[in-house]
Amino acid sequence: MTPLRLFLLPGDLVSDALHVADPDSRTMLRSLVNMLVWNFVGVMAVLPFI
């Protein structure tokens, strides 16, 4: 699995689980989920240093 596929994986999994077929809706949902997941990971990674 490439790093890009790994980075987009959370959004792809949610889009597949919700059976989103429309490409525009899938892109919007995938973007939202990826932003939420990776922002959370980033905050959790930095939090111990604050």
C-alpha positions as CSV (number, residue, x, y, z in Angstrom):
1,M,0.0,0.0,0.0
2,T,1.4,3.4,-1.0
3,P,1.6,6.2,1.5
4,L,-1.0,8.1,-0.4
5,R,-3.5,5.2,-0.2
6,L,-2.8,4.9,3.5
7,F,-3.4,8.6,4.0
8,L,-6.8,8.4,2.2
9,L,-7.8,5.1,3.8
10,P,-10.1,6.5,6.6
11,G,-12.2,8.4,4.1
12,D,-12.4,5.5,1.7
13,L,-13.5,3.1,4.4
14,V,-16.3,5.4,5.6
15,S,-17.4,6.0,2.0
16,D,-17.5,2.3,1.3
17,A,-19.3,1.5,4.5
18,L,-22.0,4.1,3.7
19,H,-22.3,2.9,0.1
20,V,-21.7,6.4,-1.3
21,A,-21.7,6.0,-5.1
22,D,-21.9,9.6,-6.4
23,P,-18.3,10.8,-7.1
24,D,-18.9,14.3,-5.8
25,S,-20.6,13.2,-2.6
26,R,-17.8,10.6,-2.1
27,T,-15.1,13.2,-2.5
28,M,-16.8,15.6,0.0
29,L,-17.3,12.8,2.6
30,R,-13.8,11.4,2.1
31,S,-12.4,14.9,2.6
32,L,-14.4,15.5,5.8
33,V,-13.5,12.2,7.3
34,N,-9.8,12.4,6.4
35,M,-9.5,15.9,7.9
36,L,-11.2,14.8,11.1
37,V,-9.1,11.7,11.5
38,W,-5.7,13.3,10.6
39,N,-6.3,16.4,12.6
40,F,-7.2,14.2,15.6
41,V,-4.0,12.2,15.1
42,G,-1.9,15.4,14.8
43,V,-3.4,16.8,18.0
44,M,-2.9,13.6,19.9
45,A,0.8,13.5,18.7
46,V,1.5,17.0,19.9
47,L,-0.5,17.0,23.1
48,P,2.2,15.2,25.2
49,F,4.6,18.0,24.4
50,I,2.4,20.8,25.7
